Amino acid sequence: MNRHPRGTFALLVAAVLLPVLTAASCGDEPSGVGLGTAARGEVAEIVEAPGSVTARAAATVTSPAAGTLADLRVTPGQWVAKGYVVAVIDSPGVADRLADAERALDAAPPVSTGNYVTVGRTTDKRAGKAFDAAREAAGDVADLQVRAALLAQIDAAEQQYEAASEAASAAVRSVQQGLAGLSRALGALSAAQQLQAKQAYDLAVAADDALTLRAPVAGVVQLGGSPAASGASLTDLLSGGGATTGGAPAAAPAAAPAGADPAVPEGGPVSPGTPIVTVVDVSRLGLSAEVDETDILLVKPGGAATVELDAATGASYPATVRSIDQLPTTSARGGVSYRVRLDLGKGAGDDGSAAPVPRPGMSAVVRLRVREAEDAVTVPASAVVDADGRSTVWAVRDGKAERVPVTLGVQGEDAVQVTDGLSDGQRIVVSGADQVRAGQELP
């Protein structure tokens, strides 16, 4: 498959070229000068770009905590619905934190007359450290939506605790000023303690629930995934702990050795961020094309395209432009390009048979139809020559060659539209224009 690094190309939709006549050699007259006629037809201008097939969605489910893969409930190639339980992680650390939080909730220490000020300060300090650690961990989460949701959850919990803490502080001040009884202060401090213990327990329960891994999208299961560096685990965030170990960032899961199966076997050890399964939604395939900056302004949403795949020789697939990214990317060729996303249709082979269904990641050549001209005066692209910065055509008038300036419209690879300078049926030189001079007699 011929790949063009960049540029604008065109496809002649309708056959607009008339038979080319070759002038016979006559004396000093040049040979190889081809004559033809400007004719009406359709021309399409094509922008060609490299691309790849994309899935509608793909999500890798990772372990939220260190432990073992206790139960793997799916097999490769299995289709699962969104929310389906794909695996269960056994994490002793999470289980211990849940047990500790449950005991603390059931046995909150009583507040005595002599220590209510100290208890208030201690409770506030403990809560402040937990919220700070949770925010630090949330900042390491790569998924922006997950990070935003976690920060919102932390903010809500902190506001709830601050309200309880302020009520307790106000009650203590009233007691100190002799404006209220001691029971009011004891009750407010006890409520703050209970709230702090209840929040710790709820977060521990959520961390334990997170060990049951569910499919985030509907699709086909593939075991393992692409191990990538990760920040805080979800369990660390929910338990109020930070994403650090001994002051250092938590280690990312190590990549599998070359040639090794990336999937974790049932009963195998896992760490936070270890890929367990990847769910791929192939219900609607798409394309991602990299269009050069010199051509991107010609591409419009809703535009049509044809696609060829390296893996499906002789097959062609229709596609439609869905969106165009606003921010550029630096292409592998070193230039600036913009990502164009397309919806991919069902293809057909040269013989009309159904083309094979592509797989995500397959390489493609995308030909985007950016401009069209119907019922236009067209000439072969070889007929247009540059003269002093102007596009010109050699016209045959009274049997002699005459240079005619022309204005071009849609420019195809094989034919171009002439919007001014030529009329339908005008005889012109279509090849060998470099051998023609003004006033030369042509057959």
ChimeraX attribute file (.defattr): number of C-alpha atoms within 10 A of each C-alpha:
attribute: neighborCount
match mode: 1-to-1
recipient: residues
	/A:1	10
	/A:2	5
	/A:3	10
	/A:4	12
	/A:5	10
	/A:6	19
	/A:7	14
	/A:8	20
	/A:9	19
	/A:10	24
	/A:11	20
	/A:12	21
	/A:13	17
	/A:14	14
	/A:15	13
	/A:16	22
	/A:17	19
	/A:18	14
	/A:19	10
	/A:20	14
	/A:21	15
	/A:22	17
	/A:23	15
	/A:24	14
	/A:25	11
	/A:26	8
	/A:27	7
	/A:28	6
	/A:29	15
	/A:30	15
	/A:31	15
	/A:32	15
	/A:33	22
	/A:34	20
	/A:35	24
	/A:36	23
	/A:37	23
	/A:38	26
	/A:39	23
	/A:40	21
	/A:41	21
	/A:42	22
	/A:43	30
	/A:44	26
	/A:45	26
	/A:46	28
	/A:47	24
	/A:48	27
	/A:49	25
	/A:50	19
	/A:51	24
	/A:52	19
	/A:53	22
	/A:54	23
	/A:55	17
	/A:56	16
	/A:57	16
	/A:58	19
	/A:59	17
	/A:60	23
	/A:61	22
	/A:62	23
	/A:63	29
	/A:64	27
	/A:65	26
	/A:66	20
	/A:67	20
	/A:68	20
	/A:69	22
	/A:70	17
	/A:71	15
	/A:72	19
	/A:73	12
	/A:74	17
	/A:75	13
	/A:76	13
	/A:77	13
	/A:78	11
	/A:79	17
	/A:80	21
	/A:81	14
	/A:82	13
	/A:83	12
	/A:84	16
	/A:85	16
	/A:86	20
	/A:87	22
	/A:88	21
	/A:89	26
	/A:90	21
	/A:91	21
	/A:92	13
	/A:93	14
	/A:94	24
	/A:95	15
	/A:96	12
	/A:97	19
	/A:98	22
	/A:99	15
	/A:100	14
	/A:101	22
	/A:102	18
	/A:103	13
	/A:104	17
	/A:105	19
	/A:106	11
	/A:107	11
	/A:108	13
	/A:109	12
	/A:110	13
	/A:111	18
	/A:112	10
	/A:113	11
	/A:114	8
	/A:115	11
	/A:116	21
	/A:117	18
	/A:118	11
	/A:119	19
	/A:120	21
	/A:121	13
	/A:122	13
	/A:123	16
	/A:124	18
	/A:125	11
	/A:126	11
	/A:127	21
	/A:128	15
	/A:129	13
	/A:130	19
	/A:131	20
	/A:132	15
	/A:133	18
	/A:134	23
	/A:135	20
	/A:136	18
	/A:137	26
	/A:138	28
	/A:139	16
	/A:140	16
	/A:141	20
	/A:142	13
	/A:143	10
	/A:144	11
	/A:145	10
	/A:146	13
	/A:147	19
	/A:148	14
	/A:149	12
	/A:150	21
	/A:151	20
	/A:152	12
	/A:153	12
	/A:154	21
	/A:155	14
	/A:156	12
	/A:157	16
	/A:158	18
	/A:159	11
	/A:160	15
	/A:161	21
	/A:162	16
	/A:163	12
	/A:164	21
	/A:165	23
	/A:166	15
	/A:167	18
	/A:168	25
	/A:169	20
	/A:170	15
	/A:171	23
	/A:172	25
	/A:173	14
	/A:174	16
	/A:175	17
	/A:176	13
	/A:177	9
	/A:178	10
	/A:179	11
	/A:180	14
	/A:181	13
	/A:182	16
	/A:183	13
	/A:184	17
	/A:185	25
	/A:186	21
	/A:187	15
	/A:188	22
	/A:189	27
	/A:190	21
	/A:191	17
	/A:192	25
	/A:193	26
	/A:194	19
	/A:195	18
	/A:196	24
	/A:197	21
	/A:198	17
	/A:199	20
	/A:200	24
	/A:201	23
	/A:202	16
	/A:203	20
	/A:204	27
	/A:205	21
	/A:206	17
	/A:207	25
	/A:208	23
	/A:209	14
	/A:210	19
	/A:211	23
	/A:212	16
	/A:213	22
	/A:214	18
	/A:215	22
	/A:216	19
	/A:217	19
	/A:218	20
	/A:219	23
	/A:220	19
	/A:221	23
	/A:222	19
	/A:223	21
	/A:224	21
	/A:225	19
	/A:226	15
	/A:227	18
	/A:228	13
	/A:229	14
	/A:230	19
	/A:231	20
	/A:232	27
	/A:233	25
	/A:234	25
	/A:235	27
	/A:236	23
	/A:237	29
	/A:238	25
	/A:239	25
	/A:240	24
	/A:241	20
	/A:242	26
	/A:243	29
	/A:244	16
	/A:245	9
	/A:246	7
	/A:247	8
	/A:248	8
	/A:249	15
	/A:250	18
	/A:251	16
	/A:252	16
	/A:253	16
	/A:254	12
	/A:255	13
	/A:256	12
	/A:257	8
	/A:258	7
	/A:259	6
	/A:260	8
	/A:261	11
	/A:262	19
	/A:263	17
	/A:264	19
	/A:265	17
	/A:266	16
	/A:267	14
	/A:268	11
	/A:269	16
	/A:270	23
	/A:271	21
	/A:272	23
	/A:273	25
	/A:274	29
	/A:275	23
	/A:276	28
	/A:277	29
	/A:278	23
	/A:279	29
	/A:280	23
	/A:281	21
	/A:282	18
	/A:283	12
	/A:284	12
	/A:285	20
	/A:286	23
	/A:287	28
	/A:288	24
	/A:289	26
	/A:290	25
	/A:291	28
	/A:292	25
	/A:293	16
	/A:294	12
	/A:295	18
	/A:296	17
	/A:297	10
	/A:298	16
	/A:299	20
	/A:300	18
	/A:301	13
	/A:302	13
	/A:303	17
	/A:304	18
	/A:305	21
	/A:306	19
	/A:307	23
	/A:308	20
	/A:309	20
	/A:310	12
	/A:311	13
	/A:312	16
	/A:313	12
	/A:314	14
	/A:315	20
	/A:316	19
	/A:317	19
	/A:318	18
	/A:319	24
	/A:320	21
	/A:321	23
	/A:322	17
	/A:323	17
	/A:324	18
	/A:325	11
	/A:326	9
	/A:327	8
	/A:328	15
	/A:329	17
	/A:330	12
	/A:331	14
	/A:332	9
	/A:333	9
	/A:334	8
	/A:335	12
	/A:336	15
	/A:337	24
	/A:338	21
	/A:339	21
	/A:340	22
	/A:341	22
	/A:342	26
	/A:343	21
	/A:344	22
	/A:345	17
	/A:346	14
	/A:347	21
	/A:348	16
	/A:349	15
	/A:350	11
	/A:351	9
	/A:352	9
	/A:353	10
	/A:354	13
	/A:355	18
	/A:356	13
	/A:357	12
	/A:358	21
	/A:359	14
	/A:360	18
	/A:361	13
	/A:362	15
	/A:363	19
	/A:364	22
	/A:365	20
	/A:366	27
	/A:367	25
	/A:368	28
	/A:369	23
	/A:370	22
	/A:371	19
	/A:372	20
	/A:373	18
	/A:374	14
	/A:375	12
	/A:376	22
	/A:377	25
	/A:378	30
	/A:379	29
	/A:380	24
	/A:381	16
	/A:382	16
	/A:383	23
	/A:384	25
	/A:385	18
	/A:386	10
	/A:387	11
	/A:388	7
	/A:389	7
	/A:390	13
	/A:391	15
	/A:392	20
	/A:393	25
	/A:394	24
	/A:395	25
	/A:396	23
	/A:397	14
	/A:398	10
	/A:399	13
	/A:400	15
	/A:401	21
	/A:402	21
	/A:403	17
	/A:404	16
	/A:405	19
	/A:406	18
	/A:407	13
	/A:408	17
	/A:409	19
	/A:410	21
	/A:411	24
	/A:412	23
	/A:413	17
	/A:414	19
	/A:415	28
	/A:416	30
	/A:417	29
	/A:418	22
	/A:419	15
	/A:420	12
	/A:421	12
	/A:422	21
	/A:423	16
	/A:424	14
	/A:425	12
	/A:426	15
	/A:427	19
	/A:428	26
	/A:429	28
	/A:430	26
	/A:431	22
	/A:432	16
	/A:433	19
	/A:434	8
	/A:435	12
	/A:436	20
	/A:437	13
	/A:438	11
	/A:439	14
	/A:440	15
	/A:441	15
	/A:442	19
	/A:443	13
